[in-house]
């Protein structure tokens, strides 16, 4: 997958089928859009995703916002789906002020050579967010591209959106998040060396430090699977700051894997969160911590054996 990032000076070398948006979380509604541009590859078009960096909400508010996906997670997701070109267009005062018609003519048509556009009903672009699917339709015949408007997908009578997914994650409702995303919510990163406390207690864990801009569910213990190098292993994950053994406040994601004791330091892994078990607690001492970890592990094993 070609990644074009941080520049306005680019030109795609093929005609494209494109989707525009933030794509935070790549939920089922996003996937419906992406399916359309991926299908257009059958007609000889390159599948292109156009997104903004930073996202408009971050730029206009001036405040960092935790996302459902980090940049790395989003890139890997698009590549795995078969996207050919990812454009991370710079969002700044200059680009935010581009008139919507100029955005279509100069960027979508002039730089991306768009022949097909999949547009959501809530699409907005250009100065003041005044560009929408109606403008795309109005310019399509003159500029020589096709537009398809993709309706929202509903779940429990509500439109699936990144906001809906964020609410589920905030509340620790991982089963709901998985239904909206089409896959379990996950946290990813490189495996790092921890303090080896789990190994000392006979329960070694795979440790990650999550990115600061990654939205995490409530601190606690979760049923999980760890995925790396084409392997998926059942486990149980603690998300939090380990209050029993540390007062640093550093967030960590620590996963105990069943019947696994290999060294995978430095590997890129994804931890998929299936279900919330209990909140994180500060125990009176390491012995009480160990007893609770053993109980969590037993309960997790029963869950995975029933799957």
C-alpha positions in Angstrom: 0.0 0.0 0.0 1.3 3.5 -0.9 1.1 6.0 1.9 1.1 9.7 1.0 1.4 11.7 4.2 2.0 15.3 5.3 2.0 16.9 1.8 -0.3 18.6 -0.6 2.1 17.9 -3.5 1.2 14.5 -4.8 -0.4 12.8 -7.7 -1.8 9.3 -8.0 -0.5 7.4 -11.0 -3.8 5.5 -11.6 -7.4 6.4 -11.8 -8.9 5.8 -8.4 -12.1 4.7 -6.6 -12.0 6.7 -3.4 -13.6 7.1 0.0 -13.2 10.2 2.2 -13.5 10.3 6.0 -11.9 10.1 9.4 -12.3 6.3 9.6 -11.8 6.2 13.3 -12.2 2.6 14.4 -13.2 1.4 10.8 -16.6 0.2 12.0 -19.2 -1.6 10.0 -20.4 1.7 8.4 -16.9 2.5 7.2 -16.4 -1.1 6.0 -19.5 -0.7 3.8 -17.9 2.3 2.1 -14.5 0.5 1.8 -16.1 -2.6 0.3 -17.4 -0.4 -2.5 -14.0 1.0 -3.4 -12.4 -2.4 -3.1 -14.9 -3.9 -5.5 -14.1 -1.1 -8.0 -10.6 -2.6 -8.3 -12.3 -5.2 -10.5 -12.8 -2.3 -13.0 -9.1 -1.5 -13.0 -9.3 1.4 -10.5 -7.0 1.7 -7.5 -8.7 1.7 -4.1 -7.8 5.0 -2.4 -8.7 6.3 1.1 -8.5 10.0 1.7 -8.3 11.1 5.4 -7.0 14.1 7.3 -4.1 14.3 9.7 -4.7 15.5 12.3 -8.4 14.7 12.3 -10.6 17.8 11.9 -11.9 17.5 15.5 -8.4 17.7 16.9 -7.4 20.5 14.6 -10.4 22.8 15.3 -10.5 22.1 19.0 -6.7 22.4 19.5 -6.9 19.6 22.0 -5.6 16.0 21.6 -8.4 13.4 21.4 -8.0 9.7 22.1 -9.0 7.7 19.0 -10.3 4.2 18.5 -7.3 3.5 16.3 -3.7 4.8 16.3 -2.2 5.9 13.0 -0.2 2.6 12.8 -3.3 0.5 13.5 -5.3 2.3 10.9 -2.5 1.9 8.3 -2.3 -1.8 9.0 -6.0 -2.2 8.8 -6.3 -0.5 5.4 -3.4 -2.5 4.0 -4.9 -5.8 5.2 -8.2 -4.9 3.6 -6.5 -4.3 0.2 -6.4 -0.5 0.0 -3.9 0.6 -2.6 -3.4 4.2 -1.7 -3.8 5.9 1.7 -3.6 9.7 1.7 -3.1 11.4 5.1 -3.8 14.9 4.0 -2.4 17.7 6.2 -5.1 19.5 8.1 -4.0 23.1 8.8 -5.4 26.6 8.4 -4.6 26.7 4.7 -6.1 23.3 3.8 -9.2 23.8 6.1 -10.0 27.0 4.0 -10.0 25.3 0.6 -13.3 26.0 -1.1 -15.3 22.8 -1.5 -15.5 23.1 -5.3 -11.7 23.6 -5.5 -11.2 20.5 -3.3 -13.2 18.4 -5.7 -11.6 19.8 -8.9 -8.0 20.2 -7.7 -7.5 17.4 -5.2 -10.0 14.6 -5.9 -9.9 15.0 -9.7 -6.6 16.8 -10.4 -4.4 14.8 -7.9 -6.3 11.6 -7.3 -7.8 11.1 -10.7 -11.0 9.9 -9.1 -13.5 8.0 -11.3 -15.7 6.7 -8.5 -16.5 8.1 -5.1 -18.3 6.3 -2.2 -19.8 8.9 0.0 -21.5 8.7 3.4 -24.6 10.8 4.0 -22.7 12.8 6.7 -19.7 13.5 4.5 -18.3 17.1 4.9 -15.2 18.7 3.4 -13.8 22.1 2.4 -14.1 25.5 3.9 -16.6 25.4 6.8 -17.4 21.8 6.0 -19.8 23.0 3.3 -18.9 20.3 0.8 -21.1 17.2 0.9 -22.5 14.4 -1.2 -24.9 16.8 -3.0 -22.0 18.9 -4.2 -20.2 15.7 -5.4 -23.3 14.8 -7.4 -23.6 18.4 -8.9 -20.0 18.3 -10.2 -19.8 14.6 -11.2 -21.0 14.8 -14.8 -18.8 17.8 -15.7 -15.7 16.3 -14.0 -16.3 12.8 -15.1 -16.7 10.6 -12.0 -19.5 8.5 -10.5 -20.8 9.0 -7.0 -22.6 6.4 -4.8 -24.1 7.5 -1.6 -23.9 4.8 1.1 -26.7 4.7 3.7 -25.9 4.3 7.4 -26.0 0.9 9.0 -28.3 0.6 12.1 -27.7 -1.4 15.3 -30.5 -1.5 17.9 -32.2 1.3 16.0 -29.2 3.6 16.2 -26.8 4.6 13.4 -23.4 3.0 13.8 -20.8 5.7 14.2 -17.4 6.2 15.8 -19.2 8.1 18.6 -21.4 5.0 19.3 -18.3 2.8 19.4 -16.4 5.2 21.7 -19.3 5.1 24.1 -19.2 1.3 24.2 -15.5 1.3 24.8 -15.7 4.0 27.5 -18.3 1.8 29.3 -16.3 -1.4 29.0 -19.0 -3.0 26.8 -16.6 -4.9 24.6 -19.3 -7.2 23.2 -21.2 -4.2 21.9 -18.0 -2.6 20.5 -17.3 -5.8 18.6 -20.7 -5.9 17.1 -20.3 -2.3 15.9 -16.8 -2.8 14.6 -17.3 -6.2 13.1 -14.3 -7.4 15.1 -13.2 -7.2 18.8 -11.7 -3.9 19.9 -8.0 -4.2 20.1 -4.9 -2.5 21.4 -1.6 -3.0 19.6 2.1 -2.4 20.0 5.6 -3.9 20.4 6.1 -6.3 23.2 8.4 -4.7 25.8 10.3 -5.9 28.9 8.3 -5.4 32.1 9.4 -5.8 35.7 9.1 -9.6 35.4 6.7 -9.7 38.4 4.3 -12.0 36.6 7.1 -14.4 35.8 8.3 -14.2 39.5 4.7 -15.2 40.5 4.6 -18.1 38.0 2.3 -16.1 35.7 4.4 -14.5 32.9 2.7 -11.8 30.9 3.2 -10.1 27.5 3.5 -6.4 28.1 2.6 -3.4 26.0 2.7 0.4 26.6 -0.3 1.8 24.7 0.0 4.9 22.6 -1.1 8.1 24.4 -3.7 8.8 21.7 -5.3 5.3 22.0 -8.7 5.2 23.6 -8.7 2.5 26.4 -11.6 0.9 28.1 -12.0 1.2 31.9 -9.0 -0.2 33.9 -9.6 -3.8 34.7 -9.3 -7.4 33.6 -10.5 -8.6 30.2 -10.9 -11.9 28.3 -8.7 -11.5 25.3 -6.8 -13.0 22.4 -3.3 -12.0 21.4 -2.5 -12.1 17.7 0.9 -12.0 16.1 2.6 -13.5 13.0 -0.6 -15.2 12.0 -1.1 -16.9 15.4 -4.1 -16.2 17.7 -3.7 -17.2 21.3 -6.4 -17.1 24.1 -5.5 -15.1 27.2 -6.6 -12.7 29.9 -5.5 -9.0 29.9 -5.1 -6.4 32.6 -5.4 -2.8 31.5 -4.3 -0.2 34.1 -1.5 1.2 36.2 -0.9 -1.8 38.5 -1.6 0.0 41.8 -0.6 -2.9 44.0 3.0 -2.8 42.8 3.5 0.6 41.3 2.6 4.2 42.0 3.9 5.6 38.7 0.5 5.9 37.1 2.0 4.5 33.9 -0.7 2.7 31.9 0.1 -0.8 30.7 -1.6 -3.7 28.9 -0.4 -7.0 30.3 -1.7 -10.3 28.9 -1.3 -13.7 30.4 -1.4 -16.4 27.7 -2.6 -20.0 28.3 0.0 -22.7 27.7 2.5 -20.3 26.2 5.9 -19.4 27.5 8.0 -18.3 24.5 10.0 -15.0 24.2 8.3 -12.6 21.8 10.0 -9.3 22.9 10.0 -6.8 20.1 7.1 -8.5 18.2 4.2 -6.3 17.0 1.1 -7.8 18.5 -2.6 -7.0 18.7 -4.6 -7.7 21.9 -8.3 -8.2 21.1 -10.6 -7.5 24.0 -13.6 -9.8 24.2 -15.3 -9.2 27.6 -14.8 -7.2 30.8 -14.3 -9.4 33.9 -13.6 -7.1 36.8 -12.3 -3.6 37.6 -8.6 -3.1 38.5 -8.0 -3.0 42.3 -5.2 -2.2 44.7 -4.6 -5.3 46.8 -3.1 -5.3 50.3 0.0 -7.2 49.2 1.6 -9.3 46.5 0.1 -12.5 47.9 -3.4 -11.2 47.6 -2.6 -10.0 44.1 -1.4 -13.5 43.2 -4.5 -15.1 44.5 -6.7 -12.9 42.5 -4.6 -13.3 39.4 -4.9 -17.1 39.8 -8.7 -16.8 40.1 -8.9 -14.6 37.0 -6.8 -17.1 35.1 -9.0 -20.0 36.1 -12.2 -18.2 35.1 -10.6 -17.2 31.8 -9.6 -20.7 31.1 -13.1 -22.0 31.6 -14.4 -19.3 29.2 -11.9 -20.2 26.4 -12.5 -24.0 26.9 -16.2 -23.4 26.2 -15.6 -21.4 23.0 
